[in-house]
Amino acid sequence: MKAETNARSSYQNLIYTALIIAAVAVALSFPGPFTEINGFPLKKLIVPLLQIIMLGMGTTMSIKDFEGVIQQPRAVFVGVACHFLIMPLLGFTLATTFDFPPEIAAGVVLIGCSPSGLASNVMCFIAKANVPLSITVTTLSTLMAPFLMPALMKLLAGQFIEISFLKMMVEIIEIVILPVVVGLILNRIFHKSAVIINKVMPLISMAGIVLIVAIITAAGRDSLLTVGWTLAFCVLIHNLMGFTFGYWSARLFGMDEQSCRTVAIEVGLQNGGLASGIAVQLGKVATVGLAPALFGPIMNTTGSLLATYWSQHPPKDVPVVAEQEPVQ
């Protein structure tokens, strides 16, 4: 049964990745349908779509998700700290090294300052990593985003474009915290119905993210055609270095193999959707939003390959808790 679930999760993730890549290709070739419909700019759909996705995330959460903080506080601290230290600094270093135009560079920093990616829990399950730790780190990094993201952006991306700490904090609360809280409440009140919601929301989330990527790609088509391959290469390096530094940082702190895999995935996978929403709120989706749009298909491709490789090389002495299936 576990092998079947593992294979199903891997198959679903490959389909998701293929859909995102297809969305990028179609939006680049035919940007019109993804730019506006009857005079309505589709980029206005990005934030509402993100709020729906985060609402869905809230319905899958419960107070039990925070038990990991009590059960393994050191591992949680290392995971969250590595995420918010490694990726922002890598983003700033790469943006400076590649000498991108200011708004493109700010987008590279933005994706680095984002919380953990929504797909990380599934990736950790496939990779036979520490799933409870993954869920806890994803949850905490998401809830801390309204404070850490604006602070890091002000410090690092502020050298490229103007950043308002307070404005960004309020926007992240509106996009992330409020929908998640509503989702938690709905899960608490309609607990029995939440089982059905948890089966439907991943599909809605998948469709929403694919559409968001297509809209951003179409909006930034001209800039993407100019710096596309260079930016894609930069984003790929960012992602792979995130996996690498995340894994070896956890090793440095003496964590077990499962937890090292978890930290690697949690560091390397970013919430590109949230970064895209911030780019929209900044009014720079066609430039600042490009790196987040590219990060999505790239991280899902590399993440799938890494998780599949690790699934074929299970760590020794795997605790039973690691075999729990992530809530989806």
C-alpha positions, 0 to 999 in steps of 0.5 A: 500500500505504501509503495502504491501511495508513493508511486501515485504521489510521484506520478501526480507530481510529474503531471503537475510539473508537465502542466507547468512547463506546458503552460510556460510554452503556450503562454510564450507562444500565444500570450494574448489569451493569458493577458486579458479577456474582454478588456479584463487584465488576467493578472488581477486573478493572481491574488484571489487565486493565491488566497484560494490556494492558501485557504485550501492549505489552511483546511489541511492544517490542524493544531497537531501540525505544530506538535513537531515544534515540541517533539523536535525543536532543534530540527525545526529551528535548523530547518526554518533558519536554513531556509530564511538564511540560505535562499535569500543570500543566494538570491542576492548573490546570484542577482548581483553576479548575473548583473540583471536589470534592477527589477529582474534582480529584485525578482531573484531576491524575492523568490529567495525570500519566500517561505517553503514551497507548497509541494515540499511535503509531498516531495519529502514523502516521496524521498522517504524524508521526515514528513512531520518535520517537513510539515512543521517547517513549511507551516512555520515558514509560511506563518513567519513570512509576513515579518521575515519576507518584508525585512529580507526584501528591504535589506537585500532587494531594497538595493534594486527597487523601492520596498515598503516593509509595512505595505508588503507585510500587510499584503502577505497577511492578506494573501497568506495569514487570513486565508490560512486562519479561515481554513483552520477554522473551517477545518475545525468546524466542518472536520468531517467535510474537510476530508472531502475538501482535502481531496479537492483542494490539491487539484484546485491548487494545482490548476491555480498555480498553473494558471498563475504561471501562464499569466505571469509568463504572458505578461512578462513575455518581452522581458523573458525573451530578452533575459529568459535563458540567462534568468532560467540558468540563474534560477536553476543554480539558485534551486540546486544550491538551495538543495545542496546547502540545505542538506549539508547545513543539516549535516553540519548540525549533526542531523540524521539522514531523513532530516537532512533530506527534509531540510534540503527539500524545504530550503530548495523549494520556494512558494513561487505563487506567493512571490508572484502575488507580491510582484503583482502587488508591487505593480511589476509582475512583468519583471519582478514576477519572472523569476518566481514564474520560472522557479516553479517549473524548474523546482518541480522538475529538479525536486521530482528527480531528487525525490525519486532518486532518494526514494530508490535509496532509502536511509538506514534505520527509517523511523515509522513516523517517516512513513506517514503520508502527508495530508493532501 
